[in-house]
């Protein structure tokens, strides 16, 4: 009986130990397995393994290399190159080092190798670029290297140099101590010379250490390409760096090598130290001169400043050309836009082309309207409002649209906190709303797509309107499941469980997969819930930015994803950039900080290399190369074959919605505001530097517009562009209109364009701040604003839209009323239109344009009459 009890206890203990072992393994592997299954659910399983393989091959190879250096040197030094000494018990511990014991050198060499390999492990993607980066054929203007040497190889060379320097320094010190222990401590002799093998070994280490340190001086030359001592005039090396600092680097290298080899000779022959001391003194002088500011100041004062353009002109030109190419601005087109002295009155036909596309609703105000009027359920919200253009009733029209996403925070607290509501029931958003960009004031909002019934008076249809993946903070969900879902996706409809699903996901059919998921999310309900079926799939990384970041963390993402539709389902399009801080002689700038990105530091190179499409229904991700000439994305494409697709493989309905992204346009114009002055003489004077137009000390953000631009080779086609007004630094008048966009030319590939309409100095062109002041000075407009304020409404003016029409500049500003109270729904009430010094305000764009045209005609007639009277 006791044996049976003992057997039962043993079995119970065995089961408990096995369960604990399984739990430990599950905890250790849960994250890895969940990510593996997620990659396979997206059809990127091969990419997952390849990325993992690259990471451990590169970092493991570096670790193995350092380990081999450490272990090989220790083992050879102690086993073959030391001295034979009689063993004594009291020296047994020290003798362990002499005998080459594996248990001593193996862990010691491994620990040191791992420490030195940590930077390579953290930056393994830079290692990929090192091996797969192509040449561009573009040389840096100073040293003549291909620019990819700096983008791909220089960062790795610097890490290798630091690692080898520390390695050989440690080996030299450790080997010297080891030989000293063998010759002085273990042998017991007071005066012992190192054996020949030990001398050769130390000599080899010293020579290698010298060469590695000499390599540092060679690499140090390239740091001159990133000096900022000439700011704010220009960036990069100038006369002082190239004529003073660069020769000193070469002299420092020569004197260092001379000193190092003199020391090695003295170590062997006990002579030649006088020469070594001379080299050392000269070395300190050369290094010291680089840190003494007197000589550079004298050169700057008496040579550079006496003839700044002559001495620094070529270096300014290097900076200009490198910066323009690094920011993809070298192909920007500048057009001298002639402004007529008098506003044109015969502009009716051109204005008609714009009326249906001028966005009189700001996205910030429209977001409140969408949420108040089309949220419809407490758990729905519109996180953002996007801009697009679609063919509607035979004409391309600019529209605003927003995705109706799920937001559990808006549920009552008791409902929001239940596990079933969070992960099984309230799992997705539903549909989009769409409104035309142009609206009429004091009239109900015009809708092209609205309500949960997706009612559309213009024929829009969306077969799969469910939004499982969006911009919000979305927890994991398990669908389909056993729950019957009521009034979530539809107008009061009741959906059966099998109809309530979201496409692809991670399968969790087996108990093992449920256990892994429960451990990963630290949620036992995943394993225990009876509402999860064999058909249920796990949807994770449902925030689209997080999803992309998990997939391609080496890309920098634009902060403005946008929703589009092909009338079958909804898609998110996200622009992605390849960036670097290593482009030679290019002006650095700082990207705005964002949540899902590793690249918030300074950059001096950027390309909009990838367009990413995410299916809002099933979460599938497609990566399309939009700039096949960009070297960084070419390197990743070579490293991960099949992951990136050509832009031509994108469905045409989605290609039609591609646009020039916001972040890169802002970054480019920040640079171009100064670097549009391409001649060194102008660049040095900085007389025509620009700034973003401001109104009341707030910079105006670029806005999207569908226009027919002048100077086009296809004048019948419309372009979807961003416009950014630029003003002179310290002034409010308009200097230029920067326009970036893509043409609606369906038979040609995606081709972004950047055009700058530059205004002459002979005619005053009002900027947004001056137009804002003219509006404030209008008695009629001010009277209306005061009257509305007295009626308990708050007057809000939207952005000022600046638009070239004919040879004049047109300004449009919407006016909103927001009623005081808890429910604040902005209402478009008026539209202000201005040209020249004429300002009018009416209910609709058409009425405002007609009134403006009449006012301009009256002004022209009065001026004509005045001139005739003066002549008489």
Secondary structure, DSSP 4 states (H G I P E B T S, - for coil): -HHHHHHHHHHHHHHHHHHHHHHHHHHHHHHHHHHHHHHHHTT-HHHHHHHHHHHHHHHHHHHHHHHHHHHHHHHHHHHTSS------GGGHHHHHHHTT-HHHHHHHHHHHHHHHHHHHHHTHHHHHHHHHPPP-SPBPTTT--BHHIIIIIHHHHHHHHHHHHHHHHHHHHHHHHHHHIIIIIIS--SS-PPPHHHHHHHHHHHHHHHHHHHHHHHHHGGGGGG--TTTTT--S--HHIIIIIHHHHHHHHHHHHHHHHHHHHHHHHS--HHHHHHHHHHHHHHHHHHT-HHHHHHHIIIIIGGGHHHHHHHHHHHHHHHHHHHTT-TT-EEEEEPPPSS--S--HHHHHHHHTT---S-HHHHHHHHHHHH--STTEE----EEEEEEETTEEEEEEEEE-EE-GGGS-HHHHT-HHIIIIIS--EE-EEEEES---TTSPPP-SBBTTTTB-TT----SB-EESSBSS----EEEEESPPEESSSSSS-EE-GGG---S--EE--SHHHHHHHHHHTT-THHHH-TTEEEEEEEE---BHHHHHHHH-TTSEEPS--EEEE-SSBEEEEEEEEEEES--TTPPPEEPPP-SS-S--SEESEEEEEEEEEEETTT--EEEEES-TT-HHHHHHHHHSTTTEEEGGGS-HHHHTT----HHHHHHHHHHHHHHT--SHHHHHHTTT-EEE-EETTEEPPPEEEEE--TT-SSTTS-EEEEEEEEEETT--SEEEEEEEEEE--TTS----EEEEEEEPSSS----HHHHHHHHHH-HHHHHHHHHHHHTTEEEEEEEEEEEEETTEEEEEEEEEEEESSSS---EEEEEEEEETTEEEEESSHHHHHHHHHHHHHHHHHHHHHHHHHHH-
